[in-house]
């Protein structure tokens, strides 16, 4: 039994307590990514940028804009979550230019990593929204046409937090154009808190084969897989024989270290 606003409630699934926000400093994080054109025989991030995502060494993610001016997006808010140069968690709102949505708008805090980017209004965009560097030469996250948020199978664990992965999954999206039969997926971690050796490490991999009905695989961790602060968690995919449209993601329990100190 739990007490919610003075009422005693019995829960059959204790996991509901976390997304309900009933544990201080503990939150549920759902990460979803998609790459609609994963290249044949090349390992790519499952990311809406549709190529190998770039994770810079300095806070180069400074600005937002659109590729083509769109009146319905002018002046709209874009909510961006990530970490700053010191890996502190940052949630900020960028406002698309009110007169020309292609005009570069500088964010209040430059980001080292981006975890998500979404439109705050119920706006299905007709031209891509981009998070990029000052020179607009590199896109770090994009919201594609017809969508309201970025899709990226990546999460940067902020300073002062520890993430526990409950499961991860991978899916081959069949279509007439991108219908690779076999797709390999890799789950990686890269621990930047240990600067002496921050190499990317393979956690594990999944392979979807031709006879796998439904085209989806899921791996549950028991006990949960632990990722420390200042760690990049990323899923990549590589298609076999032809390009593939793929999705992948994972679920995390994010714990504030100062409230739940562990050995």
N, C-alpha and C positions, 0 to 999 in steps of 0.2 A: 504494500500500500504506500502511496505517496500523497502528500498534501499539496494541492494546487489551488491557490486562492481560497483557502479555507475548506476545501472539499477533499475528502479522501478518495483516491482513485486507485484501483487495482490494475496493474499492467501485466499482460502476459509476456510481452517482449521488453526486457529491460533496456535494449538498445534504443528504444524510443526516447529514453531520458536525455540522451545527448543532443539529438536534433531539437528537442523541446527546449534546450537551453537551461536545464535544471542543475547542471554542474558548472559552477563558476570556473572560468578559464579553460573550459573544454568545449570544442565545437566540432561539428561534422563538416567535412569538405568533400564535395563531389567534383571530380575532374573528368571532362569529356573532350576528346579531340577527334578531328577528322582530317584526312588527306584524300582529296578526290582524285588525285592523279599521282599516286605513288609509283615511281619509276621502276622499270624492270631491272633487276640485278643491281639495284642501288639502295643503300640504307638511308631512309629519310625519316624525319620526325613526323609523328602523327599530329599535324599542325595545320591550321587554316592558311598559313603562309604558303603551303604547298611546296616547300623545299626544306633543306636542312636548316632548322632554326638556328639563329646566332645568339650566343650567350656571351656578351662582352665582359671585359675585365673591369671596365669603368662604367659609370652611369650615363650611358649614351642615349637612353630612351627619353627624349625631351619634349616631343611635340606630336600633335595630332592634326589630321586634315583629311579631306576626301580626294579621290583621284579626279572626279568630275563634279563640277558645281551642281548641287541639288537643292532646290528651294525648300523642300519638305524637311531637310535636315539642318538648315541654317539656324543657328542659335540653340540647337538641341544639346542636352547634357550627355556626356559620355563618362561612365563610371569606370575607373581604372584601378585595379588592385595589383600590388607587387611589392618589391622591396627596394629601399634606397641603397646608396653606395655602401652603407654600413650594415646592410641586411636587415634594417628595421622595417617592420610591416608598414605599408602605406596604402591608404585608400583615398583617392582624390577624384575630383570631378573636373573634366575639361569641357569647355563650352565651345562648340563649333562656331566659327565666325558667322556673324548674323547677316552679313551682306554677300559673302562669297565663301562657300564651304571648302574651297580648295586652298584658302589662305592658311598658312601654317600658324597654329595656336600653341604657344609654349606653356607647358604644364608648370604648376607651382613647385613640384619636386621632380627632379630627374630620377629615372628609375634604372636600377641595375638589372632587374628582372621584372617581367610582367606575368601575373598569374591569370588574369582575366580582364576583358574589356567588354563593356556592354552599354547599350543605349538605355537611358533611364526612362524614356517615354515609350509608349507602345508604337514604335516606328519600325516598319520593315523597310530597310534602306534599299535604294535603287542604284547606288554607286558606292564603292568600297570605302570604308573608314579605316584609316591607317594610323598606327603608332610607330613613329620613326625617329631617326636622329636629326640633328640640326640641318644637315645638308640634304635630307630626304633621299639618301642613297641606300638606306637599309630599312626595311620594315621588320618590326619585332612582333607585332600582332596586328591582325586585320579582322574586321567584321565584313564578311562577304555579302554580296548582293542577295537580297531576299532573307537575310537573317538579322538577328538583333544582338548577337554577341559573338566574340571570338570563340573558336573551337581549337583547343590545344591540350594535348596529353602531356602536360608539364606542370609541375608545381615546385616553387622555390620555398623551402621551409624557412620562415623568418628567424632572426636572432631572438633567443629567449623562448623558443618553442621546440617541441619534439612532436614528430608526426608518426602515427601508427597506422600502417596500411592493413585494412581488413581484407581487401580483395582487389584484383585487377582483371581486366577482361579485354578481349580483342575480337573484332568482327570484320568479315569481308562483305562489303556491300555489292551485291551482284547487279550488273547492268549490261546492256548490249555493248557498251563502249569499253568499260574497264572491268573485265570479268576474269582476272587471273585466278587460276584454280588453286594455287599454292601461295600462301603468304606467311612469311616468318615475322614474328613480333619479338622485340627485345625490351625488357624493363631494366633501366639503368639508374644508378645513383652516382652523384659526384659531390664529395664532401669538401667544401671550401673552407671549413673551419680548421682543417689540418692543411695549412698552406704548403707544408713541406712535401706533400704527396697528394695533390687533389685530382688524381687521375679518375676518369670515368670508369666505374666498375659495373659489370654485368650482374644483375641480381638473378634473373632467370629469363627463359624464353618460352614462347608458345608457337606452334605451327598449325595453321589451318590447311587441311588437305582437300583434294577434290571430292572425296566421299563423305566429308563432314557435313551432314545436313544442318541447315540453318546458318552455317558459316560463322558461328560464335563459340568462343571458348572463355571460360572463367576460372580463375585460380583463387581459392580462398586460403588465407593464412591462419594457421592455428599452431602456436600463438601468433599474434599480429607481428608484422615486420616493422622494425623500428628504424626511423630516419632522424638523425640529429639536426640541430639548427645549422643554417647556412649550407643546406644540401639541395642540389637540383635533382628532382625525380622526373624521369623522362621515359616515354615509350617511343620506340622507332619501329618502322616496318620496312620490309623488302619483299617485292613481288617476284615471282618466278615465271618466266616465259613471256609475260606481257604486263602492262601497267595495271594497277588495281585501285579501286576506291575502297578505303579502309577507315574504320573507326576503332578507337580504343580509349580506355580510361581506367580510373581507380577511385577508391573511396578511402579517405583518411580520417582518423580521429586526431585532431590537433590539440595539444595540451600545453598550457602555459607553464614553463618550468619553475617559475618562482612560487607557484601555488602547490605544485606536486613534485617536490624534490625527490629524486631517486638516486640510488648509489651509482 
